[in-house]
């Protein structure tokens, strides 16, 4: 086989879940052509998908030395840069995502306004939503900083976030996502996840949580017993993040009551919640769920949008991560600069969810739900 055939076989094996064969094919291709960018990037991807981001980066850099404009290599390098904490470099490299969207699918139409560069601007800026709800909840913190540098900011906001954003940032104009925009009312535009780059943010200047809040009066707790809110299932994007609801029931052994913060329990999960007398505090949108979170003393969740909501509200939170975890949580850390009230517990490949939950129960019992 020639170098392209070997690389293609390696890519096919990698995404079929056979990294051993993938590495063999990429390495064989590199023996034939040592600087073949696609094979170098393939080895980098093998390391990255295994959570070995420090090992991946030299291969990405070698690949880009030979093919500096490949957007896929640059995008994947941005992910590994995030995982190792080189966040300014990661944000800069991640701008290549717009090239990828043009090659695959557009998550927005290119607006008829210039891109804002973060400089002080007397005019108004429109911020466009992008990515998933967890990403948006994580990056809403940058909207007030953008507003301070401009004559006004409007956010094109998906409906499930609208009431929460309005309650948290009453100065912000919200434009309904999916509706026509009067572009002539704005001087510039920017995508939400590009804000930290253009604003010049780094770890030392990262706006800290809590930065979201709820409006109106929240319901009072019904009991003096501490309550722990649970979320166990992520979106279909990565089912490996999901923990069976039954595996979380041992939290009752901490002397607490349990509540559900899961947005969409299945019929089987709803039956299990009912059998154990677990009330649902999840609402129809994120503001309603935030009101439910105001009634709990701690949140235990897998990596899903409600865990970002909990962190952004400043709730005490235990995040249950199945390794290799999403790059935003970096590597080996038990804390995260994104959410100071959150502690990370990581499930290794050899562990079951039951083992991780047992560790989390011990963690919660040691400090108490309200610690």
N, C-alpha and C positions, 0 to 999 in steps of 0.2 A: 504493500500500500504506500501511496505517496503521503507527503506531509499533510495535505488538506484532508485526505480520507481519514488518516489517523486522528487528526484533530476533530473531525466531525464525529467519529466513533466515540472519542473521549467525551465530547459534549453530550451526545446521546446517552452514554452510560451514566454521566454525572446526574443528569436530570431524571434518569430512571432509578436513581437511588443506589448506584453501584460506584462509589468513589474509588474503590481499589482499581477496578478496570479503567476508570477514567484517568487516574494518575498514570497508569501504565501506558495508555495511548498517548497522553500529552508528553510524557517523558520520551517515548519512542520517536514522536514527531520532532522533538527538540534535538535528539541525537542526529537526525537527518538535517535539520535546519535550526541551529542554536538560537537564532534571533527571531523565530517565527512568532509574531505578536499574539495570534489567536491561541497558540499552544501555551505560551507564557501566561496569558490571561486565564486559560483553562486551569492551569495549576493553581493560580491565585484563587479562582473560584472554588476549587476543591478545599483549600485551606479555609476560605471565608465561610463556606457552608457548614464546615465542621466547627466554626467558632474560633478558628486559629487566625485571627486578623493580623496579628503582628507578623506571622509568617507569610500571610497573603500579600502584604504591602510591597515587599521587594519585587515580587513577581509582577504585580500591577505596574510598578514603576519601570521595570524592564520592558514590559509590553508597550507602555506608552512611549518609551524612548524610540521604539521602532514603528509605532503607529499612533502619533500624538493626538490625532483628532477622532479616534474611535469613541463615540459617545457611550457605548455599553461599558467599555473598560473604565472610562472616567466615572460613570455612575456607580459601578461596583466598588471602585476605589474610594469614592465618597462614603460609602457605607462602612468600609473598614476603617477609614479615618475617624468616623464617628465612634466606632466601637473602641478605639484606643484613646479617645479623648482629644484628638487634634481637631477641635470643633471649628475653629475659624477656617482651616483648610477644607474641612468637610463641607461647610456651607458654601464656600466658593466653588468647589468642584460639583456640588449638587445642582448648580444652575444648569448643568447639561441636561437635566430632566426635561427641559422644554424642547430640546432637540429630539429626545426619545419620543415625546408625545407626538411630535409632528410625523415621526416615522411609524407610529403604531396607532394611537387614538388620541384625540384632542380632549383634554379635560376642560379646556376653555378655548373660546375663539380669541385670537390675538386682538386685544383691545385697540381701538383707534386713538390711543393716547400714549405719550412717551413713558418709558419706565422710569419710575422715581429712583434717584440714586442715594436717597437718605439725607441729602443736604437740606438745610433750612429752606422752606418754600412758603411764600405767602399764600399761594393758591391751595386748592383742595386736591386730596389724593383719594382714589378709590382702591380699596384692598380687596382682592379676589380670593375666594375660598379655594382650597385644593386639598387633595388627599383624603384620608379617612377622618372620622370624628375624633379619634384619639389624637391624631396629628394636629387637628385644629384646636382641640382643647389645650394641648400642650403649648401652642404658639399664640393663643389669644393674649397672653401676657404682654406681647409686644405692641398691641394696639395703642395703649396710652402713651408709650414712648413716641410712636409715630405721630400721634395727635399733637404732642408738644412741639414738634418740629415743623408743623404745617399750619395752614390756615383752616384746616378741618379734614377729618377723615370719615369716609363712609365705608362700610364693610358689606360686601355682597354675601349674605348669610343664608345658609340652608335652614329650612323651617324648624327642625328639631333643636337648633341652637338659639333661635331668635330671642325667646323670652329670657334665657339665661344671659346672653350677651347684653340685652337691653337692661337687665337688672344690675349687671356688673359694671357696665360702662354707659351710664345714662347720657353722657355727652356724645355718644356715637350715633351717627345716622346709619340705619340699617336698610339695605336694599334687598328685597326678596330674591333669592337665587332662582334662576329660571325665568325671571321677568326681564323685559327690555330695560336697558340702562340709558339714561340721558347722558351720553358721554361728554356732550358739550358743557356740562356742569362741572367737569373736573379738568385739572391741569396735568395730572399724571396718574399712573396706576402702578400697582405692585402686587405680586402674589404673596399670600400670607406667610408661607414658609421661607420667602426671601427676605422678610423683614430683619431677622437678626444679622444677616450679612450686610445689608445696606445701612443699618443703624450702627454698625461697628461694635456689636456686642461680643463679649468673650465670657469665660467662666466667671471672672471677677465682677462683671457688670450685668450678669444675667438677672432680670427681674425675678424676684423670689415669690414663692407662694406663701400665703394665699393671695390670689388675685381675682377670684370669682366669688360671687355672693348671690343670695336669693332675695327676692322682694316679697313683701307681704309677711304675714305672720305664719310661722311654721307650727305644725301640730305639736303639742307637748307629749313627752314620753308618758306611757301608761304605767310604767313600773320603775321602781328604784333599782331593779336588777340591771346591770350593764347589758347593752345590746350590741351585737356584732352583726354587721351587714355583709352579706355574701354575694359575690358574682363569680361564676364558674365557667362561663362559656364566652369565647370571643366570636368574631365574625367568621365567615367561611374562608377568609383570606388565609388563615393558618390554624387548622384544626388541632395541631400539636400543642397549642396553648391551652386547650380545654382540659378542665379537671372534672371528673364525674361529681355530680352534686352529692352523691352518697358518701364520697370520700371526705367531704367537709363536715359531716355531721359530728365527728369527734370534738369539734369546737364547743359543743354543749358541755363537755367535761370540764371546761374552764369556769363553770358556774355563771354562765351568761345565757341570755336568750338570743335566739338567732332571728334574723330578718333577711329577706331576699331583696337584692338590688338588681337582679337579673332582668333585663329589659324584655326578653322574649322566651320565657320558660316553655318547654314542650309540654304536651299533655301528661307524659310520664313524670316529668319534673314537677309539674303543678300538683300531681297526686301525691308525690313524696313530700312536698312542702306542706300540704294539707295534713298528711298523716302525722307529721311531727309538729304540727301547730306553728309553723313558721309563716309569719305575716309577710306579704309583699309590700315593699316601700318604693318599688320602681314606678315611675310615672310614664305618661305618654310622650314626654319630651325630657330633655336634660334638666330643665329648670325644675320640673316636678320631681325628678329623681334626686336633684340636689336638695329639695325640701325634705325628701325622705332621708337623705344622708344626715340632715341636721338632727334627726332623732336617734342616731346610733352613736355609740362611743368609740367604735373602731370599725374599719372596713378590711375584709380579707377578700382578695380578688386575684384572678389570673390577669394576664396582660390583655386588657380590653378597654374600650372607651370609658366605662364607669370608673376604672382605677385612675385615669387621668383626671376625671371630675373630682374624685376624692382628694387627690393630691393638690389640685388647684384650689380646692376649698379649705385646705389645711387640715383635713381629717387624719387622725392616726390610721395608718394603712400598712398592712402586710401584703406585699405583692409576691405571688407564687409564680416563679418563672421556670419554664421547661427549657433547659439548655439544648442547643445554642439559642440564646434569647435574642430578641430584637436589639439592633445595635445601639439604640438610644439609651439602653441600660448599661452600656459599656461592658466591661469584663471583670468578673471576680468581686466587684464591689457589693457591699451590703447596704449602701446608701446611694442616693442619686442627687446631684445638684439641682435637678429639675424640681424635686419635691422634697423639702427638708423633713416633712412629717412622715415620709414613707421609708419602710425598711424592705429590702429585697432578700428573698429566700430562693435559692436556686436548686432545681432538681437536676441532678446529674443523670447521665445516660443509664447508669446501673440501678437507679432508684425508681421506686414506684411513687405514685401520687400519695399513697398512704404514708410512706416514709417521710416525704416532704411535709405533709400535713401534721404528722406527729411532731416534727421539729417546730412548725409554726404554732401548734398548740402549746408547746413548752415555752416558746418565745412570748406568746400572749399571756400565759399564766405567770411567767416570771415578772413581768412589768405591770400587768393589769391592763384591761382594755382602754382605760382613760389615761394611761401614762404618756 
